[in-house]
Amino acid sequence: MYSGSAALDYLAIEVGKSDPGESSHWQKYHSSFRFKGDGFEGIQGFGGHRKPSHGLVLTAERKLQSKFRRMGGENFSTIDTLACEITRTQNRAYDLDVLRQALSVSFLARQAPFFRFPTSLACVIGDGFASMTALLLASNSASRVVLVNLSKTLLVDLWYLKLWMGAENFEKSVDLVTGEDALLGLLEKPSDVSAREGKVIAIQAKDHMLLRYLPLTMAVNIASMQEMAPPVIAEYFNDLRNTQGNQPLVFYCCNRVEKFLPDGTITRFTSYPWSTNDNVLVDELCPWHQYYYSFFPPFFRPYDGPIRHRLVVLDKNS
């Protein structure tokens, strides 16, 4: 197990190695990735990280974002404020990538009558700059978050978590585990549910089967299963259906209806290994993932294809 800065040091070495299960999409977008010790080069494919907007640019961006904020519902203003604070401490723009994550957390909160939320142990499979992880903790939507990602992207996630948490809290709040014994030992320790000391358990994607040892109650995947090879998607579904305990596991999945990867592989949302015994709570095109804004006309532009989200209680017997 590697805690705090030791996790960053470990991942800094790991990024030089091949990542098993990495799809052609990530082979392409990670090809120019470099960690320089005090920052990164070649960050592509997992969200925006430009500096904060100011003046007229900020005013224009807030105006463009208003169309999305109206989708947030009655509880959104609190989440919105937290997202603004998180990005401020990270010195990056509160862009549409972050706004979509905030809308997703607000959406989950509105569905709370149908499942246990806030949750004790949530899992985020794929995250961009740890936006979802930070929001779940900051909003007290989860007391502990398991963050799974490819090594290069996980290094970026933890780097930005440190910027948000601060160095001292990061050291005592973030642990990267590489084996079953370390994971089980970590689970025996209580977590502090306060916003900046909620425990984060980081797992490299190559070790994703460790999810099976966890008593998860919720899992989230937003716009990253669409970038995995179908066999890897199936492995993650297998993991989630085989987690510990008898408690229901709610899965929020928001991904492209159909996506072509660079090597010609096609991923389709309907081909994910869903079960007819899954209890589907919501299944529709995701309103805040159908188009993005631009500072130049046309100001709102559709993505390459529709994006669907499904909130489901997974059947663990499938």
Secondary structure, DSSP 8 states (H G I E B T S, - for coil): -EETHHHHHHHHHHTTS--TT--HHHHHHTTT-EE-SSSEE---SS--------HHHHHHHHHHHHHHHTTS-TTHHHHHHHHHHHHHHTT----HHHHHHHHHHHHHHHTGGGS--SBSSEEEES-STTHHHHHHHHTTSBSEEEEEE-HHHHHHHHHHHHHHH-HHHHHHHEEE--SHHHHHHHHTS----STTT-EEEEEEGGGGGGGGGS--SEEEEESSGGGS-HHHHHHHHHHHHT-SSSS--EEEEEEESEEE-TTS-EEEGGGS---TTSEEEEEEE-GGGSEEE-SSSSSEEE-SS-EEEEEEE--TT-
